[in-house]
Amino acid sequence: MATGTDSLSSKASPPLVGATIQAFRTKQKLSLDTLSKLSGVSKSMLSQIERNLTNPTVAVLWKLANALNVELTELLEIETSRDVRPLIELLPSHSTPVIKSSDGSCELRILGPVPLAGRFEWYELVIQPGGALQSEAHEKGSKEHLTVLSGQMIVIADSTEQRLKHGDTARYAVDVRHCIHNPGKTNATALMVIEYSRDHRSPAS
């Protein structure tokens, strides 16, 4: 992989969903407070999302899509075809949705299909040297599986800390505050899978 700056700048920018969410909310004549209550996403978080000050996770977008009664693809502006799907469906690299942390040090490429959001989600995670992906607690019973593909990472779940090197896999609860940190001097890459509890999956699942 090239240097951190060159690598990140060469990839597609994450979709700016703020204006899209605000447009749907305005069209339905919903206040920030009302949408917050319908979705379970805090009003302050909604405000930051609409101003593109933060990039929401797929789980958060899934909640907002349900509250707005729209398809998740409509928020991500992903085009879907009405034709019969081929036996092998290809998503080109440049079409893979990307989420970046507010400071730009972390990048999540959304690898999992949108219909599985809220059940299983998987990402390619790239963290620049010294960067950290900090997350609030997910739904009760949720777990995360992290496999380091290059570099090294430190996983902190609540008060427990574990260092991982290339090839290592960590499995840990994420219904507590958690963090993934890159203590190295080069970019660290990992495959990250989030497994949600059956009790908190979509009623349609």
N, C-alpha and C positions, 0 to 999 in steps of 0.2 A: 504494500500500500504506500502511496506517496505521502508527503508530509501532511499533517493534520489539516492545515488550512487549505491546501490545494485539493485534498480529497473531498472535503465537505463542500467547497465552493463549486466543484464540478458536477455535483448531483442536483437533481431537480429540487426546487424549493417546495416546502410543505404547503399544502392547500390552505389558503387563508379563509377559514370557515366563519370568521366573525361576522362579516357583512351578510353572508347567507343566512345565518341564524337570526340576525337582527331583522332581515327582510321578512322571514317567515313569521317571526314574533309580531312584527308591526302589522303584517297583513291580517293576522288573526286577532289583532287588537289586545295583545297580552302585555302586561307590564313585566318588568324584570322580576318583581316580587311574585307575581302569579306563576311565571314560568319556573321560577325557583321551586315553588311549592309543588308544581306538577311533576317536575323532573327529579327533585331531590338534590339538585346541584345548587350550591350556595349562591346567593345573590352577588356577592363580591367576585366569585369565580366567573359567573355569567358575564359580569361587566368587563372583566379582563379578557374573556374570550371574544366578546363582541368588538372590543377595541384592538384585537390581535396582539395583546400583550402577553398572552400565553397560548400554547397549543394544547388543546384537550386530548386526553387519551381516547381510544376507541370506545372504552366503557362509558365515559362521560358523554361522548357523541351519541352513543346508543340510547342513553337515557333521554337526551334532548330530542332525538328523533322520535322516540315514543311519545314524549310529551307534546311535540308539535304535530304528531300524526303524519309524519313524512318518512320516506325511506332514508336509511343511513347514507346511501349512495348520493342522494340529493344534497346532503350537507357537504359531502366530500367532493361533489361535482365529478363523480366517476361515471362515465358513460356506460350504459348497459345495453346489450344487443337483444332484440326480440327474436332473433333467429335461433334455430335449434343449436345448442352448444355442441362443439366438436368433442370427439372422444378425448382429445388432449387440448386443454385450454391454456393458451400462453398469455402471460402478462409480461410485456416487455419491461426491462429494467427501468426505463425512463418513465413508465406509467405507474410504478409502485409508489403509493402514497408515503410521504415522509413527514414525520413530526420531529421538531427540534425543541430543545429546552430553551427557556427564555434567554439564557446567557450564551447559547450557541455551542456549548461544549459537548452536548449529547445529541445523538441523532437516532431515531427509531424508524426503520423502514417497515411498514406494515405488510407482513407476508401472508397473514391469514385472510381467508375470504370474509367479506363483510357479513354474510348471514350467520357466521359463527360467533360474531361479537357478543360478549356477555356470557359465553359458554367456554370457548377456548380462543385465545388470541396468541399469535406468535409474531415475533419481530426479530430483525437483525439490529443489534444495538452496537453503536460505535461511540466510544467516549474518548475525548481528547485527553492528553496528559494532564493530570490534576483535576479533571472534571468529575462531576458526581451527578447521578440521576437520583434525586430525592423524591419520594412518593409518600402520600398520606395512606392511611390504612384503606384497603379495599374491603369488599363485602366479607362478612364473617365466613370463615371456612375456605377462603381463597388461598391458593398456593402458587408459587412461582418456581420455574425450573430454568436454571441459567447454565449454559455450557460455554466456556471461554474458548474461542476459536483462535485468538491471537492476543499476545500481551498478557497482562495480569489484571485482576480485579479484586476488590474487597467488598464483600456483601455484609451489610449490617441490618439485622432484623430485630427491632426493639433494642435490647441491650446486648445481643449476641453478635459476634463478629467472626467472619471466616475469610481467609485469603485464598484466592484461586489462581492457578497458573494455566497455561495452554493445555487444553484437553480435559480440565477438571469440570465437574458438574456439581452444582449446589441446588438443593431442593429445600424450600423454606416457606413458612407461612407469611402471607402478606396482608393479613387482617390486622396488622400493626404497622406503625410507621417503619419504613425501610429505605435503604439507600444502597446504591451500587457505585463504587468509587474506583477510579483508575489511578493507582499510586505510581505508575511507571512513567517513562520518559518518551514513550511512543503511543500511538493510538492503540486502544484495546477494543477488540470486537468479540461479540458473543451472540449466541442464539438464545432468545428469551421467550419462554412459553408461560402464559398465565392461565391457570385452571381455576374456574369459578365453582363455588359450591352449588350442588344441584338445587338446594333450597332457595338460591338467589338467582336462578336462571330465568330466562323469559318464560312466561306461561305457555308459549307456543312451542317450547323446546321439548 
